Amino acid sequence: MTQRPVPRSRSGVIGRRFPRTGTEPWTAQSPLRLRRLLSAVFLPLFAAATAPFGLWAARSDAGDSPGRGVLVGLAVVCALFAVAAAADLVVVARRLRRERGG
């Protein structure tokens, strides 16, 4: 049995999560392909930025500027952005696959 593609108006877990307020157009859609492109660009960028900040923090001494705490913070922020981009890639891929019916 083949599965029919799910229209984007029903692409949420339960369907439309929020009732229409009347201010958005009926055909409003999330730009999934743009989100996929941006996530695919920024995932390796933030992943690549995490490693140098982590290494720099590990090699810094007590009196160095910027301090170790700042460098660790930057590494953590870059890692969190990389995880968010990876999660967004998974969500977008699932939604695009569901729309195509495959």
MMTF fields as JSON, N, C-alpha, C and O atoms, coordinates in Angstrom:
{
  "mmtfVersion": "1.0.0",
  "mmtfProducer": "UNKNOWN",
  "numBonds": 407,
  "numAtoms": 408,
  "numGroups": 102,
  "numChains": 1,
  "numModels": 1,
  "chainsPerModel": [1],
  "groupsPerChain": [102],
  "chainIdList": ["A"],
  "bondAtomList": [4, 2, 8, 6, 12, 10, 16, 14, 20, 18, 24, 22, 28, 26, 32, 30, 36, 34, 40, 38, 44, 42, 48, 46, 52, 50, 56, 54, 60, 58, 64, 62, 68, 66, 72, 70, 76, 74, 80, 78, 84, 82, 88, 86, 92, 90, 96, 94, 100, 98, 104, 102, 108, 106, 112, 110, 116, 114, 120, 118, 124, 122, 128, 126, 132, 130, 136, 134, 140, 138, 144, 142, 148, 146, 152, 150, 156, 154, 160, 158, 164, 162, 168, 166, 172, 170, 176, 174, 180, 178, 184, 182, 188, 186, 192, 190, 196, 194, 200, 198, 204, 202, 208, 206, 212, 210, 216, 214, 220, 218, 224, 222, 228, 226, 232, 230, 236, 234, 240, 238, 244, 242, 248, 246, 252, 250, 256, 254, 260, 258, 264, 262, 268, 266, 272, 270, 276, 274, 280, 278, 284, 282, 288, 286, 292, 290, 296, 294, 300, 298, 304, 302, 308, 306, 312, 310, 316, 314, 320, 318, 324, 322, 328, 326, 332, 330, 336, 334, 340, 338, 344, 342, 348, 346, 352, 350, 356, 354, 360, 358, 364, 362, 368, 366, 372, 370, 376, 374, 380, 378, 384, 382, 388, 386, 392, 390, 396, 394, 400, 398, 404, 402],
  "bondOrderList": [1, 1, 1, 1, 1, 1, 1, 1, 1, 1, 1, 1, 1, 1, 1, 1, 1, 1, 1, 1, 1, 1, 1, 1, 1, 1, 1, 1, 1, 1, 1, 1, 1, 1, 1, 1, 1, 1, 1, 1, 1, 1, 1, 1, 1, 1, 1, 1, 1, 1, 1, 1, 1, 1, 1, 1, 1, 1, 1, 1, 1, 1, 1, 1, 1, 1, 1, 1, 1, 1, 1, 1, 1, 1, 1, 1, 1, 1, 1, 1, 1, 1, 1, 1, 1, 1, 1, 1, 1, 1, 1, 1, 1, 1, 1, 1, 1, 1, 1, 1, 1],
  "groupList": [{"groupName": "MET", "atomNameList": ["N", "CA", "C", "O"], "elementList": ["N", "C", "C", "O"], "formalChargeList": [0, 0, 0, 0], "bondAtomList": [1, 0, 2, 1, 3, 2], "bondOrderList": [1, 1, 2], "singleLetterCode": "M", "chemCompType": "L-PEPTIDE LINKING"}, {"groupName": "THR", "atomNameList": ["N", "CA", "C", "O"], "elementList": ["N", "C", "C", "O"], "formalChargeList": [0, 0, 0, 0], "bondAtomList": [1, 0, 2, 1, 3, 2], "bondOrderList": [1, 1, 2], "singleLetterCode": "T", "chemCompType": "L-PEPTIDE LINKING"}, {"groupName": "GLN", "atomNameList": ["N", "CA", "C", "O"], "elementList": ["N", "C", "C", "O"], "formalChargeList": [0, 0, 0, 0], "bondAtomList": [1, 0, 2, 1, 3, 2], "bondOrderList": [1, 1, 2], "singleLetterCode": "Q", "chemCompType": "L-PEPTIDE LINKING"}, {"groupName": "ARG", "atomNameList": ["N", "CA", "C", "O"], "elementList": ["N", "C", "C", "O"], "formalChargeList": [0, 0, 0, 0], "bondAtomList": [1, 0, 2, 1, 3, 2], "bondOrderList": [1, 1, 2], "singleLetterCode": "R", "chemCompType": "L-PEPTIDE LINKING"}, {"groupName": "PRO", "atomNameList": ["N", "CA", "C", "O"], "elementList": ["N", "C", "C", "O"], "formalChargeList": [0, 0, 0, 0], "bondAtomList": [1, 0, 2, 1, 3, 2], "bondOrderList": [1, 1, 2], "singleLetterCode": "P", "chemCompType": "L-PEPTIDE LINKING"}, {"groupName": "VAL", "atomNameList": ["N", "CA", "C", "O"], "elementList": ["N", "C", "C", "O"], "formalChargeList": [0, 0, 0, 0], "bondAtomList": [1, 0, 2, 1, 3, 2], "bondOrderList": [1, 1, 2], "singleLetterCode": "V", "chemCompType": "L-PEPTIDE LINKING"}, {"groupName": "SER", "atomNameList": ["N", "CA", "C", "O"], "elementList": ["N", "C", "C", "O"], "formalChargeList": [0, 0, 0, 0], "bondAtomList": [1, 0, 2, 1, 3, 2], "bondOrderList": [1, 1, 2], "singleLetterCode": "S", "chemCompType": "L-PEPTIDE LINKING"}, {"groupName": "GLY", "atomNameList": ["N", "CA", "C", "O"], "elementList": ["N", "C", "C", "O"], "formalChargeList": [0, 0, 0, 0], "bondAtomList": [1, 0, 2, 1, 3, 2], "bondOrderList": [1, 1, 2], "singleLetterCode": "G", "chemCompType": "PEPTIDE LINKING"}, {"groupName": "ILE", "atomNameList": ["N", "CA", "C", "O"], "elementList": ["N", "C", "C", "O"], "formalChargeList": [0, 0, 0, 0], "bondAtomList": [1, 0, 2, 1, 3, 2], "bondOrderList": [1, 1, 2], "singleLetterCode": "I", "chemCompType": "L-PEPTIDE LINKING"}, {"groupName": "PHE", "atomNameList": ["N", "CA", "C", "O"], "elementList": ["N", "C", "C", "O"], "formalChargeList": [0, 0, 0, 0], "bondAtomList": [1, 0, 2, 1, 3, 2], "bondOrderList": [1, 1, 2], "singleLetterCode": "F", "chemCompType": "L-PEPTIDE LINKING"}, {"groupName": "GLU", "atomNameList": ["N", "CA", "C", "O"], "elementList": ["N", "C", "C", "O"], "formalChargeList": [0, 0, 0, 0], "bondAtomList": [1, 0, 2, 1, 3, 2], "bondOrderList": [1, 1, 2], "singleLetterCode": "E", "chemCompType": "L-PEPTIDE LINKING"}, {"groupName": "TRP", "atomNameList": ["N", "CA", "C", "O"], "elementList": ["N", "C", "C", "O"], "formalChargeList": [0, 0, 0, 0], "bondAtomList": [1, 0, 2, 1, 3, 2], "bondOrderList": [1, 1, 2], "singleLetterCode": "W", "chemCompType": "L-PEPTIDE LINKING"}, {"groupName": "ALA", "atomNameList": ["N", "CA", "C", "O"], "elementList": ["N", "C", "C", "O"], "formalChargeList": [0, 0, 0, 0], "bondAtomList": [1, 0, 2, 1, 3, 2], "bondOrderList": [1, 1, 2], "singleLetterCode": "A", "chemCompType": "L-PEPTIDE LINKING"}, {"groupName": "LEU", "atomNameList": ["N", "CA", "C", "O"], "elementList": ["N", "C", "C", "O"], "formalChargeList": [0, 0, 0, 0], "bondAtomList": [1, 0, 2, 1, 3, 2], "bondOrderList": [1, 1, 2], "singleLetterCode": "L", "chemCompType": "L-PEPTIDE LINKING"}, {"groupName": "ASP", "atomNameList": ["N", "CA", "C", "O"], "elementList": ["N", "C", "C", "O"], "formalChargeList": [0, 0, 0, 0], "bondAtomList": [1, 0, 2, 1, 3, 2], "bondOrderList": [1, 1, 2], "singleLetterCode": "D", "chemCompType": "L-PEPTIDE LINKING"}, {"groupName": "CYS", "atomNameList": ["N", "CA", "C", "O"], "elementList": ["N", "C", "C", "O"], "formalChargeList": [0, 0, 0, 0], "bondAtomList": [1, 0, 2, 1, 3, 2], "bondOrderList": [1, 1, 2], "singleLetterCode": "C", "chemCompType": "L-PEPTIDE LINKING"}],
  "groupTypeList": [0, 1, 2, 3, 4, 5, 4, 3, 6, 3, 6, 7, 5, 8, 7, 3, 3, 9, 4, 3, 1, 7, 1, 10, 4, 11, 1, 12, 2, 6, 4, 13, 3, 13, 3, 3, 13, 13, 6, 12, 5, 9, 13, 4, 13, 9, 12, 12, 12, 1, 12, 4, 9, 7, 13, 11, 12, 12, 3, 6, 14, 12, 7, 14, 6, 4, 7, 3, 7, 5, 13, 5, 7, 13, 12, 5, 5, 15, 12, 13, 9, 12, 5, 12, 12, 12, 12, 14, 13, 5, 5, 5, 12, 3, 3, 13, 3, 3, 10, 3, 7, 7],
  "groupIdList": [1, 2, 3, 4, 5, 6, 7, 8, 9, 10, 11, 12, 13, 14, 15, 16, 17, 18, 19, 20, 21, 22, 23, 24, 25, 26, 27, 28, 29, 30, 31, 32, 33, 34, 35, 36, 37, 38, 39, 40, 41, 42, 43, 44, 45, 46, 47, 48, 49, 50, 51, 52, 53, 54, 55, 56, 57, 58, 59, 60, 61, 62, 63, 64, 65, 66, 67, 68, 69, 70, 71, 72, 73, 74, 75, 76, 77, 78, 79, 80, 81, 82, 83, 84, 85, 86, 87, 88, 89, 90, 91, 92, 93, 94, 95, 96, 97, 98, 99, 100, 101, 102],
  "secStructList": [7, 7, 7, 7, 7, 7, 7, 4, 4, 4, 7, 1, 1, 1, 1, 7, 7, 1, 7, 7, 7, 1, 1, 1, 7, 6, 6, 7, 7, 7, 7, 2, 2, 2, 2, 2, 2, 2, 2, 2, 2, 2, 2, 2, 2, 2, 2, 2, 2, 2, 2, 2, 2, 2, 2, 2, 2, 2, 2, 7, 7, 6, 6, 7, 1, 1, 7, 2, 2, 2, 2, 2, 2, 2, 2, 2, 2, 2, 2, 2, 2, 2, 2, 2, 2, 2, 2, 2, 2, 2, 2, 2, 2, 2, 2, 2, 2, 2, 2, 2, 6, 7],
  "xCoordList": [0.839, 0.0, 0.888, 1.745, 0.691, 1.494, 0.873, -0.344, 1.738, 1.292, 1.196, 2.109, 0.105, -0.067, 0.734, 0.879, 1.266, 1.997, 1.083, -0.106, 1.671, 0.929, 1.03, 2.142, -0.092, 0.005, 0.651, 0.585, 1.263, 1.992, 1.075, 1.528, -0.194, -1.117, -1.325, -1.795, -0.982, -1.118, 0.238, 0.32, 1.301, 2.637, 3.065, 4.15, 2.274, 2.622, 2.376, 1.872, 2.715, 2.542, 1.067, 0.691, 0.238, -1.195, -1.947, -3.173, -1.264, -1.913, -1.6, -0.499, -2.556, -2.358, -2.328, -3.308, -1.214, -1.045, -1.714, -2.175, -1.769, -2.343, -3.501, -3.399, -4.579, -5.694, -5.299, -4.478, -5.892, -5.619, -6.137, -7.232, -5.343, -5.769, -6.385, -7.014, -6.203, -6.747, -5.738, -6.031, -4.546, -3.562, -2.589, -1.956, -2.458, -1.541, -2.311, -3.496, -1.648, -2.342, -2.641, -1.969, -3.635, -4.018, -2.886, -2.759, -2.073, -1.037, 0.343, 1.352, 0.404, 1.7, 2.417, 1.83, 3.681, 4.468, 5.849, 6.381, 6.408, 7.77, 8.729, 8.537, 9.735, 10.689, 11.646, 12.782, 11.182, 11.94, 13.261, 14.273, 13.266, 14.507, 15.551, 16.745, 15.112, 16.037, 16.575, 17.765, 15.698, 16.151, 17.163, 18.149, 16.916, 17.86, 19.208, 20.253, 19.189, 20.43, 21.195, 22.396, 20.514, 21.175, 21.729, 22.841, 20.964, 21.458, 22.65, 23.594, 22.608, 23.722, 24.986, 26.094, 24.832, 26.004, 26.548, 27.759, 25.661, 26.118, 26.478, 27.212, 25.994, 26.385, 27.893, 28.519, 28.505, 29.967, 30.732, 31.815, 30.163, 30.832, 30.937, 32.01, 29.829, 29.856, 30.607, 31.265, 30.52, 31.289, 32.784, 33.573, 33.164, 34.58, 35.049, 36.229, 34.177, 34.564, 34.664, 35.381, 33.956, 33.98, 35.373, 35.865, 35.993, 37.301, 38.396, 39.091, 38.582, 39.641, 39.41, 40.356, 38.151, 37.884, 38.173, 38.708, 37.823, 38.103, 39.594, 40.071, 40.334, 41.789, 42.451, 43.369, 41.991, 42.538, 42.282, 43.153, 41.073, 40.749, 41.628, 42.055, 41.893, 42.71, 44.16, 44.836, 44.639, 46.041, 46.248, 47.387, 45.185, 45.345, 45.75, 45.407, 46.493, 46.933, 46.038, 45.117, 46.317, 45.464, 45.441, 44.394, 46.558, 46.605, 46.34, 46.433, 46.014, 45.808, 44.523, 43.574, 44.535, 43.34, 43.015, 43.897, 41.866, 40.689, 40.889, 41.696, 40.132, 40.281, 39.738, 39.034, 40.085, 39.653, 38.131, 37.556, 37.483, 36.019, 35.326, 34.338, 35.843, 35.259, 35.417, 34.489, 36.59, 36.85, 36.006, 35.503, 35.856, 34.991, 33.551, 32.833, 33.131, 31.781, 31.552, 30.502, 32.543, 32.417, 32.361, 31.595, 33.158, 33.125, 31.768, 31.238, 31.212, 29.906, 28.812, 27.939, 28.845, 27.842, 27.928, 26.903, 29.137, 29.3, 28.794, 28.164, 29.065, 28.586, 27.061, 26.443, 26.453, 24.987, 24.369, 23.345, 24.984, 24.483, 24.633, 23.769, 25.715, 25.898, 24.841, 24.303, 24.539, 23.496, 22.134, 21.345, 21.852, 20.58, 20.475, 19.405, 21.556, 21.534, 21.334, 20.62, 21.95, 21.775, 20.336, 19.754, 19.77, 18.374, 17.437, 16.47, 17.71, 16.878, 16.982, 15.986, 18.167, 18.318, 17.464, 16.84, 17.43, 16.626, 15.142, 14.42, 14.685, 13.272, 12.872, 11.827, 13.689, 13.375, 13.367, 12.489, 14.33, 14.362, 13.118, 12.551, 12.691, 11.483, 10.25, 9.406, 10.14, 8.981, 8.975, 7.921, 10.136, 10.199, 9.886, 9.202, 10.364, 10.076, 8.589, 8.014, 7.951, 6.524, 5.714, 4.691, 6.154, 5.444, 5.529, 4.564, 6.703, 6.885, 6.209, 5.994, 5.881, 5.214, 6.163, 5.759, 7.42, 8.384, 9.115, 9.973],
  "yCoordList": [-1.174, 0.0, 1.242, 1.392, 2.115, 3.333, 4.398, 4.49, 5.178, 6.228, 7.537, 7.898, 8.242, 9.531, 10.591, 10.526, 11.584, 12.671, 13.447, 13.634, 13.881, 14.676, 16.131, 16.626, 16.848, 18.268, 19.048, 18.651, 20.138, 20.907, 21.478, 21.753, 21.658, 22.167, 21.153, 21.514, 19.887, 18.846, 18.28, 17.122, 19.066, 18.537, 18.494, 17.991, 18.991, 18.911, 17.519, 16.66, 17.279, 15.967, 15.606, 14.48, 16.542, 16.294, 17.049, 16.964, 17.752, 18.578, 20.028, 20.36, 20.874, 22.297, 22.507, 22.224, 23.001, 23.137, 24.379, 24.383, 25.422, 26.668, 27.056, 26.934, 27.514, 27.933, 29.18, 29.982, 29.326, 30.503, 31.749, 31.754, 32.796, 34.06, 34.968, 35.974, 34.615, 35.42, 36.392, 37.049, 36.505, 37.452, 36.813, 37.518, 35.482, 34.835, 34.321, 34.006, 34.237, 33.746, 32.251, 31.537, 31.783, 30.382, 29.492, 28.347, 30.007, 29.184, 29.412, 29.075, 29.972, 30.232, 28.914, 27.97, 28.859, 27.652, 28.012, 29.089, 27.087, 27.262, 26.983, 26.01, 27.796, 27.563, 26.42, 26.656, 25.19, 24.024, 23.876, 23.522, 24.139, 23.976, 25.02, 24.721, 26.232, 27.25, 26.858, 27.02, 26.342, 25.871, 24.751, 24.699, 23.843, 22.742, 23.28, 22.824, 24.254, 24.838, 25.53, 25.314, 26.347, 27.074, 26.115, 26.308, 25.097, 24.129, 23.351, 23.062, 23.012, 22.27, 23.122, 22.589, 24.431, 25.317, 25.557, 25.511, 25.81, 26.21, 25.044, 25.247, 23.836, 22.691, 22.455, 22.389, 22.325, 22.135, 23.374, 23.26, 24.556, 25.779, 25.826, 26.087, 25.577, 25.611, 24.419, 24.547, 23.271, 22.116, 22.378, 22.005, 23.022, 23.342, 24.437, 24.472, 25.315, 26.385, 25.873, 26.454, 24.799, 24.267, 23.76, 24.031, 23.033, 22.424, 23.458, 23.321, 24.482, 25.45, 26.19, 26.437, 26.547, 27.227, 26.291, 26.725, 25.014, 24.057, 23.854, 23.812, 23.727, 23.567, 24.814, 24.72, 25.974, 27.233, 27.343, 27.773, 26.949, 27.002, 26.028, 26.336, 24.869, 23.874, 24.325, 23.965, 25.103, 25.544, 26.905, 27.354, 27.56, 28.892, 28.783, 27.826, 29.798, 29.857, 30.793, 31.397, 30.91, 31.696, 33.176, 33.812, 33.745, 35.176, 35.558, 36.734, 34.597, 34.895, 35.674, 35.616, 36.406, 37.136, 36.726, 36.842, 36.273, 36.075, 34.894, 33.998, 34.931, 33.909, 32.554, 32.429, 31.558, 30.193, 30.071, 29.35, 30.749, 30.68, 31.203, 30.629, 32.287, 32.857, 31.89, 31.699, 31.284, 30.35, 29.083, 28.567, 28.592, 27.429, 27.793, 26.999, 28.986, 29.441, 29.515, 29.106, 30.042, 30.103, 28.706, 28.468, 27.786, 26.408, 25.76, 25.05, 26.001, 25.427, 26.023, 25.296, 27.329, 27.982, 27.444, 27.158, 27.306, 26.757, 25.322, 24.935, 24.531, 23.148, 23.101, 22.27, 23.982, 24.015, 24.424, 23.875, 25.382, 25.777, 24.631, 24.441, 23.875, 22.731, 21.667, 21.082, 21.412, 20.435, 20.92, 20.128, 22.22, 22.756, 22.645, 22.327, 22.899, 22.781, 21.326, 21.054, 20.39, 18.972, 18.528, 17.792, 18.974, 18.635, 19.231, 18.584, 20.456, 21.084, 20.324, 20.182, 19.837, 19.024, 17.767, 17.386, 17.128, 15.914, 16.231, 15.513, 17.299, 17.677, 18.049, 17.615, 18.842, 19.267, 18.076, 17.976, 17.171, 15.992, 15.14, 14.637, 14.974, 14.193, 14.853, 14.172, 16.169, 16.864, 16.824, 16.636, 16.999, 16.932, 15.523, 15.366, 14.509, 13.13, 12.849, 12.181, 13.352, 13.139, 13.848, 13.326, 15.027, 15.76, 15.037, 15.01, 14.442, 13.746, 12.38, 11.792, 11.887, 10.599, 9.418, 8.3, 9.657, 8.553, 8.453, 7.58],
  "zCoordList": [0.0, 0.0, 0.0, 0.871, -0.953, -1.014, -0.141, 0.018, 0.404, 1.305, 0.547, -0.197, 0.729, 0.068, 0.797, 2.017, 0.055, 0.715, 1.66, 1.401, 2.74, 3.718, 3.312, 3.127, 3.163, 2.822, 3.953, 5.116, 3.607, 4.6, 5.677, 6.787, 5.368, 6.381, 7.499, 8.578, 7.257, 8.264, 8.66, 9.07, 8.549, 8.752, 10.214, 10.506, 11.126, 12.535, 13.077, 12.354, 14.314, 14.917, 14.967, 14.638, 15.371, 15.481, 14.387, 14.313, 13.579, 12.57, 12.866, 13.304, 12.629, 12.895, 14.396, 15.085, 14.904, 16.352, 16.908, 18.049, 16.115, 16.593, 15.688, 14.467, 16.258, 15.4, 14.603, 15.048, 13.433, 12.617, 13.312, 13.875, 13.266, 13.85, 12.798, 13.127, 11.539, 10.461, 9.88, 8.882, 10.48, 9.971, 8.99, 8.204, 9.024, 8.109, 6.892, 6.995, 5.752, 4.559, 4.674, 5.419, 3.946, 3.978, 3.479, 3.913, 2.58, 1.961, 2.575, 1.955, 3.772, 4.411, 4.673, 5.204, 4.297, 4.473, 5.003, 4.733, 5.756, 6.236, 5.082, 4.352, 4.904, 3.805, 4.149, 4.559, 3.981, 4.424, 3.682, 4.288, 2.387, 1.636, 2.051, 2.08, 2.37, 2.859, 4.239, 4.513, 5.106, 6.416, 6.277, 7.012, 5.323, 5.106, 4.643, 5.107, 3.725, 3.234, 4.365, 4.525, 5.137, 6.225, 7.28, 7.772, 7.622, 8.603, 8.06, 8.795, 6.77, 6.172, 6.096, 6.147, 5.975, 5.935, 7.342, 7.559, 8.288, 9.615, 10.526, 11.493, 10.263, 11.079, 11.027, 12.085, 9.853, 9.859, 10.327, 10.901, 10.079, 10.516, 12.04, 12.583, 12.724, 14.185, 14.763, 15.795, 14.116, 14.588, 14.448, 15.315, 13.35, 13.146, 14.095, 14.444, 14.514, 15.442, 16.884, 17.699, 17.197, 18.558, 18.932, 20.027, 18.029, 18.327, 18.615, 19.622, 17.782, 18.109, 19.425, 20.173, 19.71, 20.981, 22.156, 23.175, 22.019, 23.087, 23.286, 24.42, 22.192, 22.302, 22.866, 23.681, 22.436, 22.932, 24.439, 25.195, 24.865, 26.293, 27.079, 28.191, 26.512, 27.215, 27.348, 28.312, 26.392, 26.407, 27.061, 27.195, 27.463, 28.057, 29.526, 30.22, 29.975, 31.359, 32.144, 31.594, 33.44, 34.33, 33.964, 34.089, 33.516, 33.247, 31.802, 31.45, 30.965, 29.546, 29.315, 30.097, 28.205, 27.793, 26.37, 25.519, 26.056, 26.91, 27.851, 27.606, 28.922, 29.95, 29.518, 28.516, 30.298, 29.999, 30.032, 29.217, 30.94, 31.044, 29.796, 29.339, 29.25, 28.033, 26.866, 26.08, 26.758, 25.663, 25.785, 24.787, 26.997, 27.209, 26.873, 26.266, 27.264, 26.931, 25.43, 24.936, 24.701, 23.241, 22.637, 21.704, 23.152, 22.648, 22.914, 22.059, 24.089, 24.43, 23.553, 23.078, 23.332, 22.48, 21.052, 20.434, 20.53, 19.176, 19.104, 18.12, 20.139, 20.162, 20.219, 19.554, 21.004, 21.078, 19.747, 19.341, 19.071, 17.748, 16.744, 15.889, 16.843, 15.947, 16.211, 15.272, 17.481, 17.821, 17.328, 16.814, 17.48, 16.997, 15.477, 14.957, 14.768, 13.306, 12.895, 11.929, 13.608, 13.29, 13.551, 12.753, 14.661, 14.962, 13.92, 13.518, 13.478, 12.456, 11.136, 10.426, 10.801, 9.587, 9.658, 8.668, 10.806, 10.964, 10.813, 10.121, 11.455, 11.396, 9.972, 9.487, 9.308, 7.944, 6.999, 6.142, 7.142, 6.277, 6.474, 5.504, 7.716, 7.984, 7.379, 6.797, 7.51, 6.941, 5.425, 4.817, 4.804, 3.344, 2.857, 1.846, 3.542, 3.169, 3.292, 2.433, 4.359, 4.548, 3.471, 3.027, 3.045, 1.989, 0.659, -0.106, 0.381, -0.881, -0.89, -1.95, 0.284, 0.363, 0.338, 0.019, 0.67, 0.612, 1.82, 1.952]
}
